[in-house]
Amino acid sequence: MLSFMEQPAQITIDEPVSVPKNYQHVLALAFAVKEINENPNILSNISLGFRILNSYYTARMTYKATLSLLSTEHRFVPNFKCDNQNNLIAFIGGCISEVSANMAIISAIHKTPQMVPNEAHQYTGIVRLLQHFKWTWVGLWAVEDDRGDRFLKTMVPILSPNGICYAYIVRIPKLNYVDEMIDFALQHLGTYAMVFEENPTVFVVYGEPPSFQVLRMLIFVSPLFSFPTLGKVWIITSHWDFASHSMEKNWEVQAFHGSISITVHSNQPSGFQRFIQKLSPFWAKRDGFIKEFWKQAFGCLLKMSEESEEGNENEIICTGEEKLESLPGVLFEMDMIGHSYNVYNAVYAVAHALNTIYKSISKHRGLEERVRLTFHSVQSWQVHHSLRSIIFNNSAAENVHFDENGELVAGFDITNWLMFPNGSVVRVKVGRLEPQTLPGKELTIHDDQIVWHPHFNQVLPLSVCNDNCYPGYSRKKKEGEKFCCYDCAPCPEGMISGQKDMDACVKCPEDQYPNKDQTRCIAKVLSFLSYKEDLGIILATLTIAFSLITVLVLGIFLKNRETPIVKANNWTLTYILLISLLLCFLSSLLFIGKPGKLICLLRQTAFGAIFSVALSSILAKTIMVVMAFMATKPGSTIRKWVGRRLTNSIVLSCSFLQVDICTLWLSTFPPFPDTDMHSVNEEIILECNEGSTTMFYLVLGYMGFLASISLVVAFLARKLPDSFNEAKFITFGMLMFCSVWLSFVPTYLSTKGKYMVAVEMFSILASSFGLLACIFSPKCYIILLRPELNNREQLVRKIK
C-alpha cells in the first residue's frame, strides 16, 4: 500500500512471516525501496518508506490489518480523517490467494488498486503438462476452502476434454497450528495412506504453505504405522511453497523430491544476494520481524541492544553473526523466488506510476507546491489508471507491463524441486509456460533436465488407469468406469491400430493391407497371371505344345489329302476345324500378361467367336454324317442337300450369330481393364472387367447351345453302320467338351484373381485338346500306323 502524509511515503505489504521462508518477501520489499530511494530518476526528492502488517493466515486478522491502513495512524478508526492519516494509494496483495481476496473486499470499496497475479493461466499449464507426459490418471488434492472449491470447479471440467481422468478428490484441511495438524494426522492417517497406495502416480495439488505443513505432518508420522515409502509425482500450483516451521526443519522432505510446480516467474535482480548477505539482526531498528525470524531460522534467542529480557536459561543466545546461506532451503532460499520477485516488481510498478503522476501535475508549479500537491492531491484511482499504461525494465533486464485488463503480463516457470537429506532445496527451471502464445503452444519443457523421485529410477513415471493397449488392439470401454479405464480388444479383421491406446482401429487404404499383428499397413502387390511365374509358364507351355500338335495334325491331313480317309471326312470342314482349334489354343495366350485395353476387348470375344466356328464345324460334320447315311437309301430326296453348300451354310450362320452377340457386347458394355482391391487381402488384382456379365454368360450360353446340339446329333448317329463312324468320336469329344465347361462355371465363380483367369485358360486348353484328340487321333492313327485301312473298301460298310 502506498500512502502520502507529511512525512516520507510508505509502502505496506500484508504478508505473514510465521514461517521463516516468507521473510524473503520482506527483504525483497526493502531492497526495492532502497533501490528506488537511491535512484535519482524515480521520485526524485521523495523518499519511500514502508510498513508491513501480518495476516496470520486468517480472514479476521487480514480485515483488521487492512482497515488499520485506512485509519488514523495509531488509532483504529477507519474512514475518518483526523490528525495524521495515511493517504492510501495501492495495496500489494499477499502471496496467499485468500489474503489477497479478503483484502480486495475492502480495497474495492475505496477503488484502491491491488496487484495480484492471475492464477487462471496455470490451470491450462497443468493440463498441458499432463498431456506432455501422457499422464491420464491423476489424483486431485485441494485445500478445503472456497479457493479449493473454485479450483476444482475450474479444473475438473477441463480434464475430460483433454483426455485426462481423476481417480479421486482429496481435500486438505486448512490448519495453521502444529497441534491441530498432529491431531488431524493421527485421525486421518489410515484414509490418506490408502490414497497414497492407490493407482495414480501423479498428484495435482492446489494448496498454500499451510497445506504443505499438513502433508508433511502426515508423511512424518506414517513410519510409526509401517506405511510404505511414498513415491509419487507432485504437480503443484504457484501458491504452494516448500516452507517449514522451525520445528520441522529436520523432518524428511524427500517424499517431495522430483516435484514439478507451476511457479511464478522469477529472476535475480542484480545486487539482491549481496543485499541479503549483509543482513544483520541489528541492521534495521524498525524491523519488527527480524527477531522472530532469527529465532525460527537459527533456533536461538536474539537479544537486541539495550534490551533486558528474561528468558529460559536453557535457551541459546544468538551471536548475530549467523549466516543466511547456512540455512536449509525449506527455511530460507538465497535466490529470489517468484513471489518475492512479484513483490519487487510491484513496488517498482507503483513507484513508476507515482512518478508519472508526479511529473504530469507538476509541470508548471514550483518545487514546494509540487511536493505539497503530490502528497495531498493524488488519489488511488489515479494510480490505478496510471498503472495500466506503464512499461519499464527492472534491474534484471526484464520488461514489466500490464495488459488491457490490468493484469501483469508474465508467464510461469516450470520448476523441478530437488530435496536433499540435509534439508537443502534446489529449484531447477525446466521449462516455461507462456499464456500469451497460441493455444497448444503454451508449454515449453526440457524433459532431459528433470530429476524424478528415486522410486522411479530416473525413468519417466507412468500414470494411467490400466496398462496401455498395444498396437493391434484398441480401447474398449469398461461399463461404469471413467473413460480412462478401459479393456483392450483385438482389432477386427482387416483393421489396424498403429499406436498405443487408440480409441478405435482403422482400416488400411485400399492399396494396403494389415500385417499379421495388425499393427501397420503393407502395400498390396499387383497380381495378374504372368509369364514369370510357374503357373503362367506351365499354361503357356501347354498352349504352345497343343498348338504345335494341331499344326502337326493339319500337316498330316494336308500331306494325305488325296487318301480316302481324308476325302471321306469332308476335308474343307476338317481344315476349318483344325484351324479354329489352333486359333482356340493361341487365343488362350491373351489371358497371360498384364491386362490392357486391347487385350481386354479381345479376350472373351475372340475366344467366343473362334470357339463358335469350331463348334459350328463339328455340328456341320455331325449333320453331314447323318445326312450322308440317309442319302444312301434308295429313292432318298436328301441326296440333293448333301454337299458343301449345306456345310458352309451351317458354319457361317452359326458363327455369325456369335459374332453378332460379341459385336453387340463391344458396342454397348465392352470389357475394360480394372482393379479388384477387395477380393484378396494382400493383392491388387489386375483384371479385365467383363463390362456386362449378362453378355459374357450369353456368349458362353450360345457356345453351350451349339455344343449340346452337336452332342445330341452325334449321340444319335453313333451306331450308324459305317466301318469308320466319325459321329462316335465326335460324341466322345463333345462329352469331354461339355464336361469341362459345365465344371468351369462353378469353379470360375469360386476363384479370384489370377487363378480365375487360369481356370478359364485351362478350360479353353482342355476342351480344345479334347476335341482335337477325340476327333483326329483315330484318323491320324490310321494314316500313320495303319495305312492298309486307308482305302475305300474299309471305309464303306454296306447296309444289311
Buried (B, 14 or more C-beta within 10 A) or exposed (E): BBBBBEEEBBBBBBBBBBBBBBBBBBBBBBBBBEBBBEEEEBBEEBEBBBBBBBBBBBBEBBBBBBBBBBBBBEEEBBEEEEEEBBBBBBBBBBBBBBBBBBBBEBBEEBEBBBBBBBBEBBBBBBBBBBBBBBBBBBBBBBBBBEBBEBBBEEBEEEBEEEBBBBBEEBBBBBBBEEEBBBEBBBEBBEEBBEBBEEEBBBBBBBBBBBBBBBBBBBBBBBEEEEBEEBBBBBBBBBBBBBBBBBEBBEBEBBBBBBBBBBBBBBBEBEEBBEBBEEBEBEEEEEBEBBBBBBBBBBBBBBBEEEEEEEEEEEEEEBEBEBEBEEBBBBBBBBBBBBBBBBBBBBBBBBBBBBBBBBEEBBEEEEEEEBBEBBBEEBBBEBBBBBBBEBEBEBBBEBEBBBEEEEBBBBBBBBBBBBBEEEBBBBBBBBBBBBBEEEEEEBBBBEEEEBBBBEBBEEEEBBBBBBEBBBBBBBBEEBEEEBBBBBEBBBBEEEBBBBEBBBBEBBEBEEEBBBBEEBBBBEEBEEBBBBEEEEBBEEBBEBBEEBBEBBBEBBEBBEEBEEBBBBBBBBBBBBBBBBBBBBBBBBBBBBBBBEBEEEBBBBBBBBBBBBBBBBBBBBBBBBBBBBBBBBBBEEEBEBBEBBEEEBBBEBBEEBBBBBBEBBEEBBEEBBBEBBBBBEBBEEBBBBBBBBBBEEBBEBBBEBBBBBBEBBBEBBBEBBEBEBEBBBBBBBBBBBBBBBEBBEEBEEBBEEBBBBBBBBBBBBBBBBBBBBBBBBBBBBBBEBBEEEEEBBEEEBBEEEEE
